[in-house]
Amino acid sequence: MALPDRLLKTIARLSPIFIAVHLAFIGNTIPYLFKRTASMRIEILCTGDEVLSGKTINTNYSHMARRLQEVGVDVVWGTTVGDDRESLRAAFQQASARADVVIVNGGLGPTVDDLSQEMAAEAAGVELVLNEAWLENIKSFYKARGREMPPNNRKQAMLPEGAEFIDNPVGTACGFAIDIGTARFFFTPGVPREIRVMLDDQIIPRILKMSGSQAKVRLKRFHSFGLGESRVDDMLTGVETMAIGGEVKLGFQAHYPELETKIFARGTDAEELKRRMAPVEKAVRDRLGSHLLAEDDETLESNILTSIQSENGTLAIAECGTNGATASRMVAADPEASVFRRGSLGGNIDSLAASLGLALSDASAAAAIACAEAIMQTSGTTHGLAVLIPKSKEGGIGGGEGQVYIAVARNDGITTERSALIVGGKERVRTGGVEMALDCLRRVQLGLVADERIDFEKR
């Protein structure tokens, strides 16, 4: 690190001993302060044999990394290790040497393979001590449920001596923070709902305070259906250059059947970021067009409910071949049943039709229309949606294909039908078919073309 000329001239007038001592201090201190503030390096270290082996999908990592980016802090390393002392010891040593902040996820449970507290204490060179207050909290947790605390849960109240306690308001595994080398380690439980609460309420505020960053972040998310990632990437070519007075990043996250398009920018003023991104946001909306389902925290379901509710309408769904997924998505979005009133599920078209007072033996476009109108009439709702997915054909190029029959009935006498041959195995056909049905309902509500071709169908 080069020193300014004025500082060098001042140092030249000082005694050799003074120079040696203070240059040593500057050399050791400035890089430490710099890495703690200007360019904080974060590592997420996930533990657990079940995560390492792939038996458990590591959704915690993706959630933590995304949330950290949203507040303006980037993750530089991601590591996964099993429930093994030697592996954890090595992982802690490596992380402490290359990162400023390490978030350790998992290993705080009461069983013998939960080793995070033990290995943290070893790495920090301290003993484990009992946190009496947290032990009482665990006992109260069990007492409120009419149970006594199992003896092995006492382990969850053993923390490295001198560690900073981090509360867990929804579980029995508290978190803690401790320095290992020059890095600050945050230890968190592996239960998804627990880490999500602790990350937002406890960990992120501490990290931002450590970083001293005054940066503002703006993240805009667009959810679409029917367009593949490569096609959207091509459609949005050049939108980043429309930003006013600064850089905007464009990214994608595919989670079939939807695609999330993200635009992201950092700055020091929230209003400036809003102005900078405004033309880019408009361009993304315009280019995605009718395929755009929702933005940010909105969902396809929530927008459908809002649209129908604005008409004082109600909805019923008839489906077969979906495992009840269409109704399941709607009832989850409308637990008070303010709009979604009834779902009728059949293992096959015969049983579904019988429940609606119909006599049908085969899934078809006509059968979908009949089911949509029947579920609306028998439920007394203003809207009826039918989704019929007969057994799909497996194998071949693309894994197979399956037919989907959809119909949307309205009490104004208009019924809209949509049929498609979706490419893929049976799970892909089922998932895509349910999404297509809900999208068809959305399109009918918005007056859009219901059978616009999508990238996942064969014509």
N, C-alpha and C positions, 0 to 999 in steps of 0.2 A: 504494500500500500504506500503510494508516494505521499510525502509530507509537503505542505505549502512552504514556499521560500521564506516567508516571514518567520515561520516556526523553526526552520532550519537555522536561520541567522541567530534567533534567540538561543537555541540549543548550543550554538558554537561559543557563546559567551559564558556558558555554565561550566562547572567543574566536570572532569571526566567521570567521577563517581556518580554525580547527579545525573549526568547524561545516560550512563549505563542503566541505572535503576529505572529512570523514567521511560527510556526507550523500551525496556523490557515490559514495563507496565502497559505502555501504549500498544506494543506489538501483541500482547496477550489479551488486552481488554477490548480494543476497537473491533477486531474481527468477531468477538463474542457478542458485543452489542449490536453489530451490524446484522449478524445472522438472526438475532432475536427480534429485530424490528423490520429491517428493510426487505428481507427476503426469507421469510420463515419457511422452513422445510418440514413438511408433515409426513409421517408414515402411519399407515393403519396396519396393525399387526393382529390378525385373527387367529384364534387358537381353537383346537378341537379336532380329534380324530375324525369325527363325522363330517366336518367341513373339509378337511384335507382329503378324505377319501371320495368326496362327492356325494355321499349319502344325504347330506343336508346342503341345499342350495344356499350359497352365501349372499342372501339379500341384504344383510347388514352392511357389508362393505360398499355395495353400490349406493345404498341410502346415505351412508356417512360421507362418502366421497362427493356425491351430488350436493348434499346440504352444505358441505364446506365450500365447494366452488360457488354456490349461490350467495354466500356471505363474503366472497372475495378471497378465499384462502385455498390454494391448490395442494392436492396430495401428490407427493413426489414418488413415494414408494408404497407398495402394497405387498404384504407378506402373509403367508398362511403356514402355520406349524401345528403339529399334532400334540397330543397330551403326553409329552415326553420331556423329562427334566433337562437332558442334555441339549435337545433341540431348542427349548425355550431359553436356556442359558445363552446359547450361541446367538439366537435371534435378538435377545435383549442387548447383548454386547454390540452386535452389528448396527442395530437401530440407534443406540445411544451415540455411536461414533459418526453417523451420517445425517441424523435428523435433529431438529430442534424440539419438535413435539412428536410424541408417539402415542397413538390411541390403541390400547390393547383391548380387544373385544373377546370376551369369553373366559372360562376358567375360574369363575367366582362362585360356583355352586357348592353344595355341601358334600359332594361325593369324593372318593379317593382320587379320581382322575382330574379333579379341579385343582390346578397347581399355581394359578396366577399369584395369589398372595405370597405363597411360600417362595416362589422364584423371584418375585419382586423384592422381597426382604433380603434374599441372598445377594441379588445384584446390587442393591443399595448398601449392603454391608450392615444391616440392622436386624433386630429381632422382631418377631411377631408379638404383638401385645393385644389384649382383649379390649375392645371398645364396648364398655358396659352399656352405654346409651343405645347403641345399635342392637345389642343382644336383647335388651328390653323391648325394643321395637319389633324384633322378630317374634318374641314371645307374644306380644300383643297382636301381631298379625295372625298367628295361629289361634289365639284365644277368641278373636272376633269371628272365627269360623268354627268355633266349638271344638277345637282340637288342642292338644298339647304339642309343644314344639319338639320334634325329634331331636335326640342328642347331637346328631351330626350337623345340625344347622348352626350349632355354636361356632363351627369353623368359619361361617360367613361373617362373624363379628371379630375375627382375628385379622388385624391390619398391621402393616409394617410400622415400626416405631417412627414417629415424626411425620407420618403421611397425612396429607390433607384429606379430610373426610368429604365425600361427595354423596349427597342424598339420592336415594332411589325411592320415590313416593309410591311406586306401583309394584314393588317386589321385595324379596328378602335379601337380595345381594346388593349391598351398597357399593358405590364406587370409591376410588381414592386416587390421589395424585402424589407422585414422589419423583424426586430427581435421581436419575441414574446417569452418571457421568455428567455431561453438560446438557443433556436432554431432559425435558419434562415429560414424564409418562403419566397418562391418564388410563386407569383401569376401569373397564365397564363390563356389565353383564351381557351375556349373549342372547337373552330373550329379546326378540325384535321390538315388542311394544315398550319394553323397559329402556333399551338403548335409545330409542327414538325420543322419548320424553327427556331423558338425561342429556342427550346431545344438545337439544335446543335450549333447555333450561339451565344446564350446568356447564357443559364442556365448551360449547361455542363461545359463550360470554367470556370464559376464562382465556381462551385462545386469542380472541380479539383484543382483550386487555393486554395480554403479553405482547402481541404484535405491535401495538400502538398505532395500528393502521387507521387512517381516516377515510379510507377508500369507500366509495359507494358502488353498489352493484345493481345492475338491472338485468333481469332474466325474463324473457318472454317465451312461452311455450305454445305451440300450435299442434293440435291433435287431428290427424286425418285418417281416412279409411279409403282403400281402393287403389292407392298408388304405392308402388315399390320404392325403396330407398334410392336406388340409382336414378329412377325417373324423376323423383322430386329434386334430387341433387342437380339434375340437368335443368329442370324447370326453374330452379332458383339461381341459376348461374348469374353472377354479377350483382346480386342484391346487396352484398356487403359494401360495395362501392357507393351505394346511395346514402350511406351514413353521413350525417352533417358534423364535420369538425372533429372526427375521431374514429377509432377503430371499433368495429363490431365483428364478433365471431359467430359463425354459423355452424350448427352441428345437428346430428340426427341420432335418434334412439329408436330402433325398431323393436316393437313387442307385438307381434302378430296377434290380431289382425290390424292393429293400428300402428301408425308411425308418428313419433313425436319429433317435431322440428323445433330447434331451439336457437334463439339469437341472444347473444350475451355481450355485455359491455361493462367496463369499469371506468370510474372517474372519481371526481371529488365532489360533484354536485348532482343531486338527484334530478333536478329539473333539467340540467344540461344533458344528462343521460337520456331523459325522456325525449327531448328535442332531437338528440342525435339519432335515436333509434326509430323515431316516428315514420320516416319514409321507408325504412326497411320493413317495419311491421306491416305497413300498408301494402307493400309489394308482395310480401309473403301471403297475405290474405287474398289479394287479387289473383295471384298465380295458382294458389291451391284451389280457389274457387269453390265449387259445389262439394268438393271432397273434404272441406274443412268442417270438422265435427264440433270442436270446442277449443277454448283457449285457457291456458294456465290451469287452475284447479277445477274448471268446469269439466263435465263429462258428457258423453253422448246421452246417457240416461237423464242427467239433470236438465239438459236442454230440452229433451222431449217432454219431461214433466212440466217445465215452465211454459212451453208452448201450448200444451193441452189445457193446463190450468188457467191460462190467460183467456181461454174460451169457456171457462167453467165446465170443462169436459172431464170425462173419466175413461179409463182404459181396461180392457180385459184381453187376455192372451190365451190362444189355443196352440199347442205344440206337440209334436212327436219327433223322435229321433234326435232330440236336443239334450236329453237328461235334465230337462226343466231349466236350462240355463237362461233362457230369455226372461221368464218370469222371475227367476232368482235375481237377476241383475236389476230388474225394476223394483222388486220389493225391497231390496237392499237400499236403493236410492229413495224409496218412498215408504219408510217404515210405519208412518201414520196412516197410510192408505188414503191420502188426500186425493190421489188421481188413480193409482193402480188398484183395482178392486178385486180382480179374480184371475187365477191362472188355472187352465185345464191341461193336464198332461196325459198322454197316452203312450203306452209302450209301442203301439203300432197304430196305423191309421184307422183300423177297425174299432179298436177300443176308444180312441179319441172321438171318432164320429158317433159312437153309441152314447157317449157321455153328453153329447150335444144334440141328441135326438135325430141324428142323421144315419143313413145307411151308405157307407163308403167302403170300398175294399182296396183301392189303390190310391197312392199319393199322386196328385196331378195339380195342374194350375186350377182346374175347375174345383177340385176338392179343397184347395187352399181358400178359394173365394167362398165356398159354402161354409167352411169352418170359421172364417173371419166374420161372416155375417151372422152365423148362429151364435158364436160366443158373445157378440155384441148384443144380440136380441135377448138371449137367455140371461145375461148378466145385467141388463138394463143400463148399459154404458153408452157413451157417445162414440167410442172408437173400439174396434176389434182388430186384433193382429193375429194372423195365423202363420205358423212356420212348420213346414212339413219336410223332413229330411229322411228319405228312404235309405236303406242300407247302401253304402257307397262301395265302389269297386276298388280293391286294393291292388298294389303292385304296378309294374310298368314304369315308364319314364315319369318322374315327378311323384311317384309313390301312389298314384291312383287318381280317382276323381269321383265326385258325388253330386247328385242333383239336389237342388234346393228349390222348394216352391213356397212363395210368400204372397200374402194378400193383406191389404189394409182396408177395412170397412169403416165408413163414417155414417153417422145418422142423417146426413144430408142426402143419402141415397147413392153416393159415389163410392165405388170399390176399386182399388188399384191393385193390379197383380204384377208380380216380379218373379221370374224364374231364372235360374242360373246353374251352370255346370262348373263347380269349383274344383280346381286342380289341387291334388294332395291326398294324403291318407285320411282315414275316417275322422281322426281328431281335428285335423286342419279343416276338413269340410264342415264338421259340426261347429267349431269355433267361428269360422268364417261365415257360416250360414246364419248363426245367431246375430253376429254383428251386422250382416247385410239386412236382416229383418228389421232391426232397430234403426238402421240407416234409412231403410225404405220408409219407415214411419216418419222419421225426421224430414225426409224429402217431401213427403205428402203434405206435412204440416207447413213447410216453407214454400210450397208451390214449385218445387224443383222437379226435374226429370227423374222418375223413380228407377228406371232401368238403364241408367248411364253405365257404360261398360267399365269394369275395373280390371286391374292387372292380374287378379287372382282367378279370373273366370275364363272358361274356354268357350269360344263362339265359332 
